[in-house]
Amino acid sequence: MTYSIVARCFDTGQLGVAVQSHFFGTGAVVPWLEGGVGAVATQAMAEVAHGPDGLTRLRAGRSPEEALADILGPDEGAETRQVAIVDAQGRAAAHTGALCIAAAGHLVGDGFTVQANMMTEPGVPEAMAAAFSASTGPLALRLVDALDAAQAAGGDIRGQQSAAVCVVAAEAPDRAAHDRQVDVRVEDHPDPLPEIRRLVELARAYRRMEEAEEAMTKGDLDVALAIYEESAAQYATHHEFPFWRAVLLAGLGNTDEARSVAAPVFARADGENWRELVRRLPAADLLPADAAAALLDE
């Protein structure tokens, strides 16, 4: 009993699903995605198998409409289900069974579909569609904008509890499970939407840290340092960001700045653990021994 959105970003090709429900752990049930293939939301009296089965049909070349027909045709409970599918081309289709609890319905737009059931009032899909279409920026945050609009339009008649946002890359990954760009969940919370937005933004920052690591392996140290500086400034209380910025600065020979950046981390109650981590980096070939000693002033 849920509201959700399934969408493809026409700028990046990313695929995403966002969902909120007054039910524990909706992120384990509703969203199913695969880069280069498509995305599925299965909800209402959800048949979880419709998620992976829908992706299997898309992978075999079936359109979203054909995939829906394939999975719902033999399903005796089809009239109690809501299922929405968007493929890697942005084609979209959705189903709302006649026995879904009112207010229930869906709306299929250009590259997305929004669906809701057990809503306080009608109009939730329309509110979600309008918000998503008007929103700009990264797909994950546009999806959260749609969730916020659903709640503002009345939301689940029972209230709120859990939420999830998942975004995968446009292309199929070279290695399994490497398509995930954002994958965050709030399992049980009295006000999950502000929390899911916070987690989406934090997930994007950590994703940027991975980009910094990739830049470092390519020797683009200035790019990596800029990313760490941006993340550390935005999330000063998340000590991973300043710590690794300090490590990079130390490796570049900027010892004084590195010590200044690392000082708040080392001053924490668990600061000696972070100092010990620096000592272990040379053995992992992540920092020269002399740079580690200089950072620690040892």
Secondary structure as the mmCIF struct_conf table of DSSP 4:
data_model
#
loop_
_struct_conf.conf_type_id
_struct_conf.id
_struct_conf.beg_label_comp_id
_struct_conf.beg_label_asym_id
_struct_conf.beg_label_seq_id
_struct_conf.end_label_comp_id
_struct_conf.end_label_asym_id
_struct_conf.end_label_seq_id
STRN STRN1 THR A 2 ARG A 8
TURN_TY1_P TURN_TY1_P1 PHE A 10 THR A 12
STRN STRN2 LEU A 15 SER A 21
BEND BEND1 HIS A 22 PHE A 23
TURN_TY1_P TURN_TY1_P2 PHE A 24 GLY A 25
HELX_RH_3T_P HELX_RH_3T_P1 THR A 26 ALA A 28
TURN_TY1_P TURN_TY1_P3 VAL A 29 VAL A 29
BEND BEND2 VAL A 30 VAL A 30
STRN STRN3 PRO A 31 GLU A 34
TURN_TY1_P TURN_TY1_P4 GLY A 35 VAL A 37
STRN STRN4 GLY A 38 ALA A 44
BEND BEND3 MET A 45 MET A 45
TURN_TY1_P TURN_TY1_P5 VAL A 48 ALA A 49
HELX_RH_AL_P HELX_RH_AL_P1 HIS A 50 ARG A 59
TURN_TY1_P TURN_TY1_P6 ALA A 60 GLY A 61
HELX_RH_AL_P HELX_RH_AL_P2 PRO A 64 LEU A 72
TURN_TY1_P TURN_TY1_P7 GLY A 73 PRO A 74
TURN_TY1_P TURN_TY1_P8 GLU A 76 GLY A 77
HELX_RH_3T_P HELX_RH_3T_P2 ALA A 78 THR A 80
STRN STRN5 ARG A 81 ASP A 87
TURN_TY1_P TURN_TY1_P9 ALA A 88 GLN A 89
STRN STRN6 ALA A 92 THR A 96
TURN_TY1_P TURN_TY1_P10 ALA A 98 LEU A 99
BEND BEND4 CYS A 100 CYS A 100
HELX_LH_PP_P HELX_LH_PP_P1 ILE A 101 ILE A 101
BEND BEND5 ALA A 102 ALA A 103
STRN STRN7 GLY A 105 GLY A 109
TURN_TY1_P TURN_TY1_P11 ASP A 110 GLY A 111
STRN STRN8 PHE A 112 ALA A 116
BEND BEND6 MET A 118 MET A 118
STRN STRN9 MET A 119 MET A 119
BEND BEND7 THR A 120 GLU A 121
TURN_TY1_P TURN_TY1_P12 PRO A 122 GLY A 123
HELX_RH_AL_P HELX_RH_AL_P3 VAL A 124 ALA A 134
BEND BEND8 GLY A 137 GLY A 137
HELX_RH_AL_P HELX_RH_AL_P4 LEU A 139 ALA A 152
TURN_TY1_P TURN_TY1_P13 ALA A 153 GLY A 154
STRN STRN10 ASP A 156 ASP A 156
TURN_TY1_P TURN_TY1_P14 ILE A 157 ARG A 158
STRN STRN11 SER A 162 VAL A 168
BEND BEND9 ALA A 170 GLU A 171
HELX_LH_PP_P HELX_LH_PP_P2 ALA A 172 PRO A 173
BEND BEND10 ASP A 174 ARG A 175
TURN_TY1_P TURN_TY1_P15 ALA A 176 ASP A 179
STRN STRN12 ARG A 180 VAL A 186
BEND BEND11 ASP A 188 ASP A 188
BEND BEND12 PRO A 190 ASP A 191
HELX_RH_AL_P HELX_RH_AL_P5 PRO A 192 THR A 217
TURN_TY1_P TURN_TY1_P16 LYS A 218 GLY A 219
HELX_RH_AL_P HELX_RH_AL_P6 LEU A 221 GLN A 234
TURN_TY1_P TURN_TY1_P17 ALA A 236 THR A 237
TURN_TY1_P TURN_TY1_P18 HIS A 239 HIS A 239
HELX_RH_AL_P HELX_RH_AL_P7 GLU A 240 GLY A 251
TURN_TY1_P TURN_TY1_P19 LEU A 252 GLY A 253
HELX_RH_AL_P HELX_RH_AL_P8 THR A 255 PHE A 266
TURN_TY1_P TURN_TY1_P20 ALA A 267 ALA A 267
BEND BEND13 ARG A 268 ARG A 268
TURN_TY1_P TURN_TY1_P21 ALA A 269 ASP A 270
HELX_RH_AL_P HELX_RH_AL_P9 GLY A 271 ARG A 280
TURN_TY1_P TURN_TY1_P22 LEU A 281 LEU A 281
HELX_RH_3T_P HELX_RH_3T_P3 PRO A 282 ALA A 284
TURN_TY1_P TURN_TY1_P23 ASP A 285 ASP A 285
BEND BEND14 LEU A 286 LEU A 287
HELX_RH_AL_P HELX_RH_AL_P10 ALA A 289 LEU A 296
TURN_TY1_P TURN_TY1_P24 ASP A 297 ASP A 297
#
